[in-house]
Amino acid sequence: MSMDKKTVRKVAGLARIKMDDAELETMAPQLSKIIDWIEQLSEVNTDNVKPLANVVSIDLPLREDKITDGDCADKVLTNAPEEVQNFFVVSKIVE
């Protein structure tokens, strides 16, 4: 797919990027090459390829899911100017 200045100007406007004519001239062929490369990737047959999260086949150790800290509201609220029932009290800002 070839991108002309008009298309690049539209994409730049949608992305809220200000570009002058000189920048549009240089970006049009660069974006065309990027889109051509993406189109080449879509032609690759990946039917038998499993998705992967890491290029190295390793199993990461999982830690036990347990609470290690907490139940320390009194420590957290020591610097609070005002607290009620273990919660910070803040002034109303929306009417």
MODELLER restraints for C-alpha pairs under 7 A, 6 or more apart:
rsr = mdl.restraints
at = mdl.atoms
rsr.add(forms.Gaussian(group=physical.xy_distance, feature=features.Distance(at['CA:1:A'], at['CA:32:A']), mean=6.24, stdev=0.5))
rsr.add(forms.Gaussian(group=physical.xy_distance, feature=features.Distance(at['CA:1:A'], at['CA:35:A']), mean=6.52, stdev=0.5))
rsr.add(forms.Gaussian(group=physical.xy_distance, feature=features.Distance(at['CA:1:A'], at['CA:36:A']), mean=6.16, stdev=0.5))
rsr.add(forms.Gaussian(group=physical.xy_distance, feature=features.Distance(at['CA:2:A'], at['CA:32:A']), mean=5.04, stdev=0.5))
rsr.add(forms.Gaussian(group=physical.xy_distance, feature=features.Distance(at['CA:3:A'], at['CA:28:A']), mean=5.50, stdev=0.5))
rsr.add(forms.Gaussian(group=physical.xy_distance, feature=features.Distance(at['CA:3:A'], at['CA:29:A']), mean=6.94, stdev=0.5))
rsr.add(forms.Gaussian(group=physical.xy_distance, feature=features.Distance(at['CA:3:A'], at['CA:31:A']), mean=6.82, stdev=0.5))
rsr.add(forms.Gaussian(group=physical.xy_distance, feature=features.Distance(at['CA:3:A'], at['CA:32:A']), mean=5.34, stdev=0.5))
rsr.add(forms.Gaussian(group=physical.xy_distance, feature=features.Distance(at['CA:4:A'], at['CA:28:A']), mean=5.65, stdev=0.5))
rsr.add(forms.Gaussian(group=physical.xy_distance, feature=features.Distance(at['CA:5:A'], at['CA:24:A']), mean=5.71, stdev=0.5))
rsr.add(forms.Gaussian(group=physical.xy_distance, feature=features.Distance(at['CA:5:A'], at['CA:25:A']), mean=6.45, stdev=0.5))
rsr.add(forms.Gaussian(group=physical.xy_distance, feature=features.Distance(at['CA:5:A'], at['CA:28:A']), mean=5.97, stdev=0.5))
rsr.add(forms.Gaussian(group=physical.xy_distance, feature=features.Distance(at['CA:8:A'], at['CA:24:A']), mean=6.50, stdev=0.5))
rsr.add(forms.Gaussian(group=physical.xy_distance, feature=features.Distance(at['CA:8:A'], at['CA:28:A']), mean=6.13, stdev=0.5))
rsr.add(forms.Gaussian(group=physical.xy_distance, feature=features.Distance(at['CA:9:A'], at['CA:24:A']), mean=6.84, stdev=0.5))
rsr.add(forms.Gaussian(group=physical.xy_distance, feature=features.Distance(at['CA:12:A'], at['CA:18:A']), mean=6.73, stdev=0.5))
rsr.add(forms.Gaussian(group=physical.xy_distance, feature=features.Distance(at['CA:73:A'], at['CA:86:A']), mean=6.06, stdev=0.5))
rsr.add(forms.Gaussian(group=physical.xy_distance, feature=features.Distance(at['CA:80:A'], at['CA:88:A']), mean=6.62, stdev=0.5))
rsr.add(forms.Gaussian(group=physical.xy_distance, feature=features.Distance(at['CA:82:A'], at['CA:88:A']), mean=6.36, stdev=0.5))
rsr.add(forms.Gaussian(group=physical.xy_distance, feature=features.Distance(at['CA:82:A'], at['CA:89:A']), mean=5.50, stdev=0.5))
rsr.add(forms.Gaussian(group=physical.xy_distance, feature=features.Distance(at['CA:83:A'], at['CA:89:A']), mean=5.17, stdev=0.5))
